Amino acid sequence: MTNFIFTLSTGTQKVAATKYAHAPRSAPFVAMLDGEPTDAWTTEGRGSAYIYFKDGATLYYVKVLATDTVAAKTNLVIESEGYAPRVVRPKTTNSRTRKVVKA
């Protein structure tokens, strides 16, 4: 099991994902994994709901609430436990300003 952080419109949750062999037959949607787009799927049935997603070539699944599958299709952001988002700082100018004195 690998730990991930899910950010949905319903909130943020730390989850343990399990590796899986084959992707579901449902239509994939785009999720963000560590700042990069990836394929993701949701399945529901018999009182259980799952979110599947790819991390590189590895497919993972997580058991979630049924309301989370609807929220995932709207906006799903997944972060690995060790992922730290890049912070882009604006460039500072090194040019000097000159005061113009009028006589």
Phi and psi in degrees as GROMACS dihedral restraints (atoms count N, CA, C in turn):
[ dihedral_restraints ]
;  ai    aj    ak    al  type     phi  dphi    fc
    3     4     5     6     1  -121.2    20    10
    4     5     6     7     1   138.8    20    10
    6     7     8     9     1   -89.1    20    10
    7     8     9    10     1   137.6    20    10
    9    10    11    12     1  -136.3    20    10
   10    11    12    13     1   163.4    20    10
   12    13    14    15     1  -116.3    20    10
   13    14    15    16     1   118.9    20    10
   15    16    17    18     1   -96.2    20    10
   16    17    18    19     1   131.5    20    10
   18    19    20    21     1  -117.2    20    10
   19    20    21    22     1   113.5    20    10
   21    22    23    24     1  -119.6    20    10
   22    23    24    25     1   173.4    20    10
   24    25    26    27     1   -68.2    20    10
   25    26    27    28     1   -18.2    20    10
   27    28    29    30     1   -85.9    20    10
   28    29    30    31     1    -9.9    20    10
   30    31    32    33     1   139.1    20    10
   31    32    33    34     1  -176.1    20    10
   33    34    35    36     1  -108.5    20    10
   34    35    36    37     1   137.0    20    10
   36    37    38    39     1  -142.8    20    10
   37    38    39    40     1   143.0    20    10
   39    40    41    42     1   -91.5    20    10
   40    41    42    43     1   125.7    20    10
   42    43    44    45     1  -128.1    20    10
   43    44    45    46     1   156.1    20    10
   45    46    47    48     1  -107.0    20    10
   46    47    48    49     1   118.8    20    10
   48    49    50    51     1   -99.8    20    10
   49    50    51    52     1   145.9    20    10
   51    52    53    54     1  -112.1    20    10
   52    53    54    55     1   141.5    20    10
   54    55    56    57     1   -67.8    20    10
   55    56    57    58     1   148.6    20    10
   57    58    59    60     1  -138.0    20    10
   58    59    60    61     1   156.3    20    10
   60    61    62    63     1   -88.2    20    10
   61    62    63    64     1   -46.3    20    10
   63    64    65    66     1  -127.3    20    10
   64    65    66    67     1   143.9    20    10
   66    67    68    69     1   -72.3    20    10
   67    68    69    70     1   148.6    20    10
   69    70    71    72     1   -64.8    20    10
   70    71    72    73     1   164.7    20    10
   72    73    74    75     1   -83.4    20    10
   73    74    75    76     1    -9.3    20    10
   75    76    77    78     1   -68.9    20    10
   76    77    78    79     1   163.8    20    10
   78    79    80    81     1   -70.3    20    10
   79    80    81    82     1   133.0    20    10
   81    82    83    84     1   -76.5    20    10
   82    83    84    85     1   157.3    20    10
   84    85    86    87     1  -128.2    20    10
   85    86    87    88     1   169.5    20    10
   87    88    89    90     1   -94.5    20    10
   88    89    90    91     1   128.7    20    10
   90    91    92    93     1  -121.6    20    10
   91    92    93    94     1   162.6    20    10
   93    94    95    96     1  -104.0    20    10
   94    95    96    97     1   122.5    20    10
   96    97    98    99     1  -118.3    20    10
   97    98    99   100     1   112.8    20    10
   99   100   101   102     1    52.4    20    10
  100   101   102   103     1    42.1    20    10
  102   103   104   105     1    83.0    20    10
  103   104   105   106     1    -0.3    20    10
  105   106   107   108     1  -117.2    20    10
  106   107   108   109     1   143.9    20    10
  108   109   110   111     1   -70.7    20    10
  109   110   111   112     1   143.6    20    10
  111   112   113   114     1  -146.7    20    10
  112   113   114   115     1   160.6    20    10
  114   115   116   117     1   -78.8    20    10
  115   116   117   118     1   143.8    20    10
  117   118   119   120     1  -144.5    20    10
  118   119   120   121     1   155.0    20    10
  120   121   122   123     1  -137.6    20    10
  121   122   123   124     1   158.1    20    10
  123   124   125   126     1  -128.8    20    10
  124   125   126   127     1   146.2    20    10
  126   127   128   129     1  -137.7    20    10
  127   128   129   130     1   149.6    20    10
  129   130   131   132     1  -139.0    20    10
  130   131   132   133     1   150.2    20    10
  132   133   134   135     1   165.4    20    10
  133   134   135   136     1   142.0    20    10
  135   136   137   138     1    52.6    20    10
  136   137   138   139     1    40.1    20    10
  138   139   140   141     1    82.2    20    10
  139   140   141   142     1     2.1    20    10
  141   142   143   144     1  -118.8    20    10
  142   143   144   145     1   146.7    20    10
  144   145   146   147     1  -132.5    20    10
  145   146   147   148     1   140.2    20    10
  147   148   149   150     1  -133.1    20    10
  148   149   150   151     1   149.2    20    10
  150   151   152   153     1  -118.2    20    10
  151   152   153   154     1   127.1    20    10
  153   154   155   156     1  -109.6    20    10
  154   155   156   157     1   144.4    20    10
  156   157   158   159     1  -153.8    20    10
  157   158   159   160     1   157.5    20    10
  159   160   161   162     1  -102.9    20    10
  160   161   162   163     1   135.2    20    10
  162   163   164   165     1  -118.1    20    10
  163   164   165   166     1    94.6    20    10
  165   166   167   168     1    70.4    20    10
  166   167   168   169     1  -122.2    20    10
  168   169   170   171     1   -95.1    20    10
  169   170   171   172     1    -5.2    20    10
  171   172   173   174     1   -92.1    20    10
  172   173   174   175     1   133.3    20    10
  174   175   176   177     1  -101.8    20    10
  175   176   177   178     1   132.7    20    10
  177   178   179   180     1  -123.1    20    10
  178   179   180   181     1   157.7    20    10
  180   181   182   183     1  -136.3    20    10
  181   182   183   184     1   152.8    20    10
  183   184   185   186     1  -136.6    20    10
  184   185   186   187     1   134.7    20    10
  186   187   188   189     1   -83.9    20    10
  187   188   189   190     1   128.3    20    10
  189   190   191   192     1  -135.5    20    10
  190   191   192   193     1   177.0    20    10
  192   193   194   195     1   -75.9    20    10
  193   194   195   196     1   155.1    20    10
  195   196   197   198     1   -61.4    20    10
  196   197   198   199     1   -34.3    20    10
  198   199   200   201     1   -66.6    20    10
  199   200   201   202     1   -27.8    20    10
  201   202   203   204     1   -71.3    20    10
  202   203   204   205     1   -27.3    20    10
  204   205   206   207     1   -68.9    20    10
  205   206   207   208     1   -36.5    20    10
  207   208   209   210     1   -67.9    20    10
  208   209   210   211     1   -42.9    20    10
  210   211   212   213     1   -66.0    20    10
  211   212   213   214     1   -33.0    20    10
  213   214   215   216     1   -65.3    20    10
  214   215   216   217     1   -38.6    20    10
  216   217   218   219     1   -67.1    20    10
  217   218   219   220     1   -26.6    20    10
  219   220   221   222     1   -76.8    20    10
  220   221   222   223     1   -50.2    20    10
  222   223   224   225     1  -162.1    20    10
  223   224   225   226     1   110.4    20    10
  225   226   227   228     1  -125.1    20    10
  226   227   228   229     1   122.4    20    10
  228   229   230   231     1  -120.6    20    10
  229   230   231   232     1   123.9    20    10
  231   232   233   234     1  -116.4    20    10
  232   233   234   235     1   134.5    20    10
  234   235   236   237     1  -126.9    20    10
  235   236   237   238     1   137.2    20    10
  237   238   239   240     1   -69.2    20    10
  238   239   240   241     1   160.2    20    10
  240   241   242   243     1   -62.4    20    10
  241   242   243   244     1   -36.3    20    10
  243   244   245   246     1   -92.7    20    10
  244   245   246   247     1     6.0    20    10
  246   247   248   249     1   -77.4    20    10
  247   248   249   250     1   131.9    20    10
  249   250   251   252     1  -123.6    20    10
  250   251   252   253     1   116.1    20    10
  252   253   254   255     1   -60.9    20    10
  253   254   255   256     1   143.0    20    10
  255   256   257   258     1   -72.0    20    10
  256   257   258   259     1   133.9    20    10
  258   259   260   261     1  -102.7    20    10
  259   260   261   262     1   119.5    20    10
  261   262   263   264     1   -93.3    20    10
  262   263   264   265     1   117.3    20    10
  264   265   266   267     1   -95.3    20    10
  265   266   267   268     1   140.7    20    10
  267   268   269   270     1   -67.3    20    10
  268   269   270   271     1   145.8    20    10
  270   271   272   273     1   -70.8    20    10
  271   272   273   274     1   137.4    20    10
  273   274   275   276     1   -94.4    20    10
  274   275   276   277     1   145.6    20    10
  276   277   278   279     1   -89.7    20    10
  277   278   279   280     1   138.5    20    10
  279   280   281   282     1  -100.3    20    10
  280   281   282   283     1     5.5    20    10
  282   283   284   285     1   -75.6    20    10
  283   284   285   286     1   143.0    20    10
  285   286   287   288     1   -91.8    20    10
  286   287   288   289     1   144.9    20    10
  288   289   290   291     1   -97.2    20    10
  289   290   291   292     1   148.0    20    10
  291   292   293   294     1  -117.6    20    10
  292   293   294   295     1   130.9    20    10
  294   295   296   297     1   -82.1    20    10
  295   296   297   298     1   131.3    20    10
  297   298   299   300     1   -99.7    20    10
  298   299   300   301     1   120.0    20    10
  300   301   302   303     1  -101.9    20    10
  301   302   303   304     1   122.8    20    10
  303   304   305   306     1   -91.6    20    10
  304   305   306   307     1   133.5    20    10
